[in-house]
Amino acid sequence: MLISMVLAMPAVAAELTLGNWNIQTLVYPGDPKTVFPDDHIRSSQDYADLRHWRDAVSVDVMFLQEVTSPAALDAVFPVAEGWEHCVSGQFAEAEGQTIAPVCTKSGMTAVKPTTATRVQYPAVALRPNSKLRIISAVDYKPLDVTFDDNGTIRRIRWGLDVTIQSPAGSTLRVLDVHLKSGCFDDFISFRLWNTDPATGQPASRACDTLGQQMYPLRKWIGAREAAGEAWMIVGDFNRRLDAQPGAIPDEVWIALSGYSADKTGHDRDPRSDIQLFRQPYENMSTCWREFRQPNPSGIVNPDAYNILPIEFFIYGTRTVTMIVPESEKQFPWPNPTPADKTRLSDHCPSSLTIKMD
């Protein structure tokens, strides 16, 4: 008698790579307008080099900041080559369209902007033939706490809330952010992240605006934790989270985690604690390091020569088990010239590998 046995093989988790890149005021080729008056006008070679840089990073999904339109994004991540991408619904709002992320796939035409100005938005791009799928992209509007610029109330960038799914069906919720600039390591008051900015007035200091953004950011984290979801926040935080001395956490880290210990270890923050992790952690930035000022005492503007990163992957306990150890990488432009930093991007892409069932 022959007995046949079928053994169930354990599912093998797929290794997938996430990218993060502030691509610096990206407009579409030939756009007559720029974000800032002194922006470099990129040539066809510049766009080709951005695509070369994209391929060197080689991620499944890239989370981006400072994209001005679907057409701009398509110049580096073209749907004609199988890429799929989405841009924040703030673009649609500015264009007078239905307010939702503008997603472009194969066979569709990437939309050019028609407005009089160019504005930076977060975006996401999915690689051709990736094992991942983007199953949802929605806006997270509460990050727009607005900013009082000498009496003119200016808008702040929304978050782009993207859900990605593995071949086996597991999901990861990723919030792509580009937070308020101008408060890289200065003090932020605790009262700001404990107060709903919707009940107050726009701030006129960058550190106060960044502090106000902590309330909705912590709220998003709390909602993911309560729902039992694996989550991650990716993007340009415009904050050097590793700049604080010794055991004293950065105020942004305190605001998001809810943990603020005194010298005795007593937690002074009445909110519930959320355990957080981040990559990179206590690693210097290698981006454009060749052009840093070698004599710090001679620096006129220290923020122009920072050696600590401001872009991060932040995640909680349900995601930490998915992270492949030592997989976070930075991708500086090889053999750079001073002109490369201007014509390509003043930020360099980074990546992080995860395992998803």
N, C-alpha and C positions, 0 to 999 in steps of 0.2 A: 504494500500500500504506500502510495506517495502522498506526502502531506506538504502542501504548499503553504508558505507563511508569507504574509505581507507585513513588513515592518514599517511603521509610520516614522518617517524621517523628520527630525525637528526642522522647523523653518529657519532658514539662514537669513539673518538681518542684512539688508542692503546697505552698503556704504555709499553715502551721498554727501556732496560738498556744497556748502552755502558760501556765498560771497558777499562782501560789503564794499561799496565804492562810492565815495563822493567824487563825481566825475567833473566837477567844476563848471558851472554855468553852461551846460551843454545846449547849444542851439542847432537847428538843422542846417546842413550845408547850403550856403547862399542866403540864409536869413539876413535881411537888411537891418535887423535890430539885435541888440545884445542886452544882457541883464544889467551890466554896469558900463558906463561910458568908456572905461579903459580896458575892457575885455579884449583879449587877443582874438582876432578873426581867424578861425582854424582853416587851414588849407586841406586839399584832398589828401595830401600825405599825412597831415595830422590825424584825420579821421582813420586812415589806414593804420596808423601806428596805435591808435586807441583800440582798434579791432585786434591788432597783434598783441597788445597788452591783455585784452580780454581773453584771448586764446591761451596766453601764458598762465593765467590764473586757472582756467579750465574748471569752472564750477557748474553744478547742475542748475542752480538758481542764483541770480545776482540781485541783491538789494542795493538800490542806488539812491543818491541824493543829488540835487541841483540839476535836474532834467527839466527843460522848459516845455516840452511837447512830445506827443507820440512820434512825430516826424523826426525830432531830434534824437530820441531814443532809438529809432529805427536806423539811424545812420551808423550806429555802432552794434546794434543787435537786430539785424534786418529780418523781418518776417519772411521775406523772399528766400532766405536761407534756412527757414524752419524755426526761427526764434518766435516766442510768444511773449508779449509784454503788456504791462498795465502802468498807467500814470494816474496819480492822485486825482480824485474828483474835483479838487480845487481848479484844475485846468478846465474841466467841463463847466464849472460854475462861472469862470471868467469868460468862457466862450458863449454863455447863455444857453448851454445845453442842459439836459437832465443831469442832475448832480449825482454822479457816481463815478468810480474809477473808469478811465477810458482804456479798454483792453483791445489789443490788436493781435490777430492770428493770421496764419497763412491764408492767402487769398483776399485779405482785407488791405485797404490803403491806410497808412499811418497819417493821421490828421495833422495839418500844419496850423499854427496859431493865427488868429486874425486880429488879435487885440493890439493896442498901440504900444504895449510894453511887454517885456519878457520877465517871467517870474519863475523861481526855482520850486520844483516839486519833488517829492519822493516817488520812486518807481521800482518796478520789479521786472526781471527778464528771465525767462525759462529757456534753457538750452535745447536745441533740436535733439530729438530722440532721447531726452532725459527720462529716467525711470520715474521721476516725480511728476505729479500733476498739480496745477493750481486749481483748487476746487472752489475757492472763494477769495474775493478781493473787495473789501469795503473800506470806507473812510472812517478814521477816528478823529472827529472834528474837535473834541474838547481840548486838544493841544493848542488850538488857536485861541490863546488867552488875550490876544491883541497887545499892542505896544504903543505907548504914548511917546511919539518922536517930536519933541518940542511943540506939542499941541496938535500934531497930526496923528490920528489913530491909524496904526498900520496893522495889517493882518500878519499872523504867524502861521507857519506851515502845519497842515494837518498830518496825522499819522496815516500810513497805509497798512491796513490790517489784512494780512494774507494767510490763508490756510493752504498748506501743501500736504499732499497725500502720497504715501509710498505705494509700491506695487501690491503689497499685502493689505493695504487699506488703513494703516495707522496714519495719524495726522499730527502735524505740528503747526501751531498758531504763531505767526511771526508778525510783529509790529515794526514796520520800517519807519524810523524817525530821523528828523533833522531839527534838533532843538535850537533854542535861541543862542546866538553867538554873542561873545563879548564878556563872558564871565567864566574864564577858563579855570581859575582856581581861587577866586576871591570868596569872601564869606557870603553865605546865603542864610537868611533868618528862618528859624524853625516855624515861625508863625505863618509863613507863606505856604508851606506844604501841608499845613493843617487846616487851611481855609479854602473853601471852594471859590476859585477865581470868578465864577459866574455871579457871585454875590457882591463882588467888589468892583474896583475901577482898574483900568489898564495902568500898568507901572511905567515909569519913565527911566528906570535903571535896568540894564541888562541882567544883573544878578537877581533883581526882584522878579523880572519876567521869567527867567529860568526857574526861579523858586516857585512861581505860580504854576508852571507846567508840571511840577512834581505831583501836585494833587491829582490831576486826571491820569497821569502816568501810573501812579500807585493804584488808582482806582481800577485801571485796566488790568494790572497784575493781580489785584485782589479778586476780580471777576474770573480770571482764568484759574486761579487757585481754587476758588469756590466751586467751579465747574469741573474740577479734576482734570484739566487739560494740560498737555505738554505745551509749553510756550517759550518764546524767545523775543527779546527786543534787540533789533539790529539797527545800526546806523551811526550817524555823526551826532554825538552827544554834546559837542563843543565844551567838554569838561574833562580835565585831567584827573581821572578818578584815583590815580596813584600818586598825586602830588602832596597829599597830607603827610605830616611827619609821624613816624612810629606807629603806634596802635590806634591813632585817632583817624576814624574813617572820614572820607569826604562827605560834605553835607548832602550831596546828591545821593550818595549811597545810603546815608542815614534816612533820607526822605523816602527812598524806595523800599528799604528793608524794614523800617520801623524800629530799628535797634540803635540806641544811643547810650552807651555805657559810660558811667563816670569812673573815677580812679579806683573805686572799690568793686567795679563790675556791675553796679546797680543800673538797670535799664531805666533811663529817665523819660523815655518815649512811651506814652500810655497806649499807643496803638499796638495791635498784635504784630508779632515778628514774622517776617517772611524770609526764609533762607534763600539768599541769592548767590550766584556765581557769575564770573565774567572771564572772557578772553578778549584781548590779552590781559595778563595779570602781572604787574610789576616788570614789564618788559619795555625797553626803550623802543621808540619808533625808529625804523630804518629808512623812512621815506625822505628822500632828498638829503640824506645826511652829509653828502659830499659838499654841500654848500652852506653848512652851518657856520656861524661865527665862532672861530676857535678861541677867542678871548671874550668870555661872557661879560667882563666888566666894561667892554666897549659896545655892548648891545644897546641900541637906541630903543628898539621895540622888541622886548623879550619874546612876545607871542609869535613873532615872525621866525623864531629859531627854536621852537619848543622841541624837546627830545622825548616827551611823554605823549603817548597816543591820546586822541580824543574820540576815536571810533572804536566801538565795542560790540561784542555779542554778549548779552546778559540773559540769564536763564535761571529757572528754579529747580526744585528737587526732582520733578517728574521728567525733566529734560537732561539733567546731569548724567544720568545713566546712558543716555544716547551719545554722549560726546566721546569721540575717539581721542584718547590721551595724546598730548603733545602734537595735535594736528593743526593747531592754529598757525597760519603762515602769513607773512607780509610779502608783498611783491613789488619791491622798488623797481623803477625803470632802469634797465642795465646801461652801464657806461654813459651816464647822463652828461649833458651839457647844461649850462645855466638856462638856455632858451627852452629846454624840454619841459621844465617845471611850469613855464608860462603857456606853452602851446598845447600841452597835454592836459595835465591836472596837477594842482598843488597838493592833492591827496593821492595816496597809493592804495590800490585794492588789497584786500586781505581775504582769507578763507578759513573755514572751519569745517571739519569732516564729522558727520554724525552717522549713527547706525539706526535704521528704522525697520521695524518688523513689517 
